Amino acid sequence: MVTNLSLRRHIWLLFIIPLLFSCKENPETFAIHSPIYPSGTEAVSFTLRKIDGNVSEVKLFEFVANVNSQGDLSATTPETEIQSWSSPSFPLTFTRSSGYGSNKLVTYRFQVKGNNKTYNHRISFATRPYPVPNQAAPVYVVGNQDKVLNLVFIPDTSMNSRMTLFYNSVRSQIDSTFHQEDWVRRFRSSYNFYINPVTAIARDFDSGLSHVLPSNSSELSFAQGKVILHFHDIRDQAGGGYFSAEYYVRGTMLHESGHSLYRLADEYDSNSASHWEEPEFPNNWDNQSDAEAAAPGYNKTTADVRKMGTQDWYRICNNQCPMRSSGTPINNYDEPCKTRILHTLLKRASN
């Protein structure tokens, strides 16, 4: 029997998914600044790199606002063009040699022209220290907090004497994880990133202890993802809305943020893994026949269905999917996980 819910899901898979799978921007470019969270006196570099396509012209604009202790903005400058490139050669970099000063929120915009179209990267960041007490500082904000997914980077106490390394790691995670995985980077306007002013303590999973949360944890409820970046060699874990990761890993970031941002379940072949079946667009199935029935909707066959461990849990994703792998390497999400990610982003955008 075909229920209304399963019919809607079937129609969505048949028509919407193929359309969106093919809708990469052309050209495709990504913007980043460095330092990701500068002090008021530091020079800031803005970089635009190209993934694909032809670009005929790029312009860089900026405007700056004051931020008070309540987070209110004032004295916003007019948006000003600060650099332009014709027939550019990538990557493009412009450095503002003088700092922006204290208590500032900076917004920059790369305007990109190519293939008879124009689009923009618009990104905001605060200078350090952020003047709003106990609030996570915006370091790469692209959209309405209520319409996109928000991730807060929290320094572990092991990073106390390594804060430059921590800041550099945050930038690297944004640019080398979220802007590198092929599916996630297509939705670059769907993720905001923040840095927390208060530390936490990441606990080893094998210790049986939970993470020690930051003292301002009540102020971080807006974020769907909260990651404690640490220096130690421990077995990372998730719990209480937080997860941990070594500062340099990429695959673990994709895996653990897969849990927290999109509610993707583990795909490990282990009985100790965390398996569950989401009511809409799952990446785990609790019986083989349902997994086999779902396979064609993801351009898979029954031969792609795999049992995970000795319990009755099944997956369709390939062996390289981040929900089955972790650690340093970056692998791309497979079709069921990509569909779940897209569903989450669309649902969030429609709030």
N, C-alpha and C positions, 0 to 999 in steps of 0.2 A: 504494500500500500504506500503511495506517495503522499506524504504530508505536505501541508503548505510550507513548512520550514524547509524540508528537504527539496521541494520544488524550487523555492527561492534560491537556495544554495546551488542547485544544479544550474539554474539560469545564470547566476552570478559567475560560476566557474566557466560556463560555455562562452559567455560574451564579454564580460568585464575583464577577467584575468588576461586573456590573450591580447586584448587591446592595451592594457597597462604594461604587460611584459615587453611590448614592442616600443613603448613611448619614451625611450631615452632621448634626452635633449641633444640636439645637434646644432651647434657645437656643444660639448660638455666640458665645463670648467669648474674649478673649485678654488675658493679664497680662504686664506688663513693669515693671521697676523702673529708677530713675534716681538717681544715676549707675549705670551697669551694673557698674562696678568701683570702689566708693567707697573713699576713705581712711577710717581709723578715726574721724575727726572730722567727716566730711561727713554732712549730713542726707540721708535717702533717701526718695524718693517711690515709692509703689506705685500703679500705674494698671491699671484693668480697663476695656477697651473692648468694646463689643458689635458684632458683625457682623450678627446677625439674631436674631429670636425675641423672646419675652417673658420678662423676668426679674422675679421677685417679691421676692427677697431675696438679699443678698450679705453674707457675713461675711469678715473678714480676720483671720488668725491668724499668729503667728510663734513660732519658738523659735531659740535661739542656742547655738552650741557653740564651745569653744576649739579651736584647731588648733595642734599642735606641729610641729617641724621634720621629723618623720617622716610627717606627715599624719594622725596619730591624733587623734581627737576626745575631749574630756573636758568635764566641768562643763556638760553640756547642760541648758539651762533647760526647764521644762515648756512645752508649747505653750499660748499665751495668746491669747485673742481681744482684738484691739486696736481694731477698728472694725466697725460693722455699718451696713447701709443697708436700709431697707424701701421698696418701690416705687421703686427707684433710677432716677436720670436719668444717662445715660452721656455721656462717660466718667467713671468714678469714680476719685478720687485721694485717697490718704491720705499725709501726710508725717510721717515720724518725725524730729523736729527735732534730736534729739541723735544723735551718731554711735554706732556699735556698738563702737568700740574696735579695737585691733590684734589680729591673729591670730584672727579670728572666721570661722565659717561660719554664715551666716544662712539659715534656711529659712522661707519665708512661704507661706501657703495661702489662696487665695480660694475660699470655698465658695459656689457659685452654685446658686440654686433657681429653677426655672421649668418650666412645662408638666408639673407633677407629677413632676419628677425633680430629683435633686441630683447635681452633679459638682464636682470640685475641680481647681484649678490649683495644683500644689505645685512650687516653684522654689527652688533653693539658689544662693547666691553667696558668694564670699569677700570679705573686706575687703582693701584694698591696704596694704602689699605682702603677697603670699602667702608664708608662712614656709617653705614646702617648697622647698629649693634646686633650681633647674633644672627645676621642674615647672610645667606650664601651670596657671594659676589658673582654677578653675571660676567662671564669671560668669553662667551661665544653664543650670543642670543640672536635668533633669526625670526622668531614668531611669537604670537600671543601665547603666554604661558598656559592658558586654559585650552588651547587648540592643538598644541604640539606635545611631544614627549620631552620630559625634563630629566636631566641626569646631573647629579651633584658628585663631584670628586672630593673626597675627604682624606686629609693626610693622616696616616697612621703615626703613632708616636715615634716609630722608628725613622720617620722622615723629618723629625724636629730639627735635626742638624743638617738636613739635606733639602731644604726648601727650594733651592734653585733647581735641584734634580726633580723635585716634585712638580714644580711649575712646567719644566720642560717636558716631563712625562705626560702631563695633562694635554699639552699642545700636541704631542706625538700621538696620544690615543685618539684625539679628535681627527687629526690629519691622516694618521697611518692605520687606523682601525675603522672608524665610522666613514671616512672618505675613501677607503680602499675596498671594502667589501662591495661587490658589484651591485647587489640589490639595495642595500641600505643607502648607498651614496646617491641613488636616483631620487631620493626623497630628502635632499639636503635642507629643505625648508621646514622639516618636520622635527628637528631636534634642537633643543637649547641645552647649553652646558654651563655649569656653575662650579665655583670653588668654595668650600666651606672654611670659615675662619677658625673653627674649633677642631681639634684632633679627636680620633677614636683609636681603639685598639683592635686590630684584626687577630682573631684567635685561630689556631690550627684546628682543623676539623677533627683530627685524631686526639686532641686534648679533651674532647667532650664538652668544652666550654663555648658559650656564645660570645659573639663580638661584644666589646664594650662600646656602647653607642656614644656619640658626641653629646656634650651637655646641652646643646641647642637642638636636639633631635626633634622637639616639638615644632620647630620652625621649618622643618624640611618636609612637611607633609605634602607640599605641592609637587614634589619630585616623584616620578614613577621609578626612577633608578637612583640608588645611593651606593657608591662604591668606595671602599676604604683601600687606597693605594698604599702598599707597604714595601719595605726593603727586604724583609726576612724571607727565607726559603721555608714556606709552610704549605700545608694542604689547604687550599682555599675552600670557603663554604659560603652559603647564603642563608639568611634567616632574619626575621623581623623587619623585612623590607630593605635589608642591607646585604651587600655581598663584598667579598674581598678579592684582590688581585695584586700580584706582584707588579711593580711600577712599569716593567718593560714588556709584559706579555700582551699578545694581541688576541690569540685564539680564546684564551680564558675570558677576556673582556667580552667578546662576541657571545660566548656560551652563557656566561652569567647574566649579561644584560638581556640575552634572549629569554631567560626566566623572568626577570623583573620588569622588562619593558613590554613584552608581548605574551607572557604566560606560555612560553614554549616549554615542553617537557623534555627530560633527558631522553637520549636515544642510545645510551650505553647498553652493551650486552652484559648487564649485571643485575642481579636481584636486589642489590642495594641502591640502585639508581632510583630517581624520583620520577615515576611514571604516573600519568593521569590523562584523561581524554577530555579536552575542551568541548563544550556543546556546539561550538561553531568553529569550523576549520581547524581541527586538531592536527598535531603531528605525531600523536600516539593513538593507537586503537586497542581496545580491550578484547577484541576477538579477531581472528584471521579473516573471517568472511566479510566483516565490515571494512577492513583494510583493503582487501581485494576488490570490493565494490567501489571504493574510493579511488583506487589507482588510476583508472582511465581519465578521471578529471584532472589529474596532474601529469598527463602524458607519460604515465607509467603502465606497467602490466602486472599481472599477478606474480610474475617471476621476481619483481622488485620488492615484494613483501618479505620482511624478515622478522623472525621472532627475537625478542630481546630477553636474554636470560632463559630461565626455566619456567617463569611465570607466563601467564597468558597476556603478554603485551607485544604489540607489533608496530613496526615502522615501515615507511615507504622511502624515506630519504636515503641517499647514498652514504657510503662509509665516510666521506669527507665532510659531511655537513657539520657545522660548528656545534650542533646540539649532540653530536656523537664524539666530537674531538674538542680538544682545548690545548692549552700550552701556548708556545710562542708563534707557531705558523698561523697565517690567515688562510682560511678556506671559505668558499662561498656557500651560503645557505641553499639547500635544495628546495624543490617546488612546494611541498607542503608547508615548510617553514616560511617561505616567501609569501605564500598566500595568507598565512596567519599574520605576518608582519603587516601586509597591506591592509588586511581587515582591521587591525588595531589602529593603524594610522588614520584610516577613513572614519572609523568610529570616533576617534579622538577629535578629528577635525570637525565633526558634525555636532559636537557638544554645544 
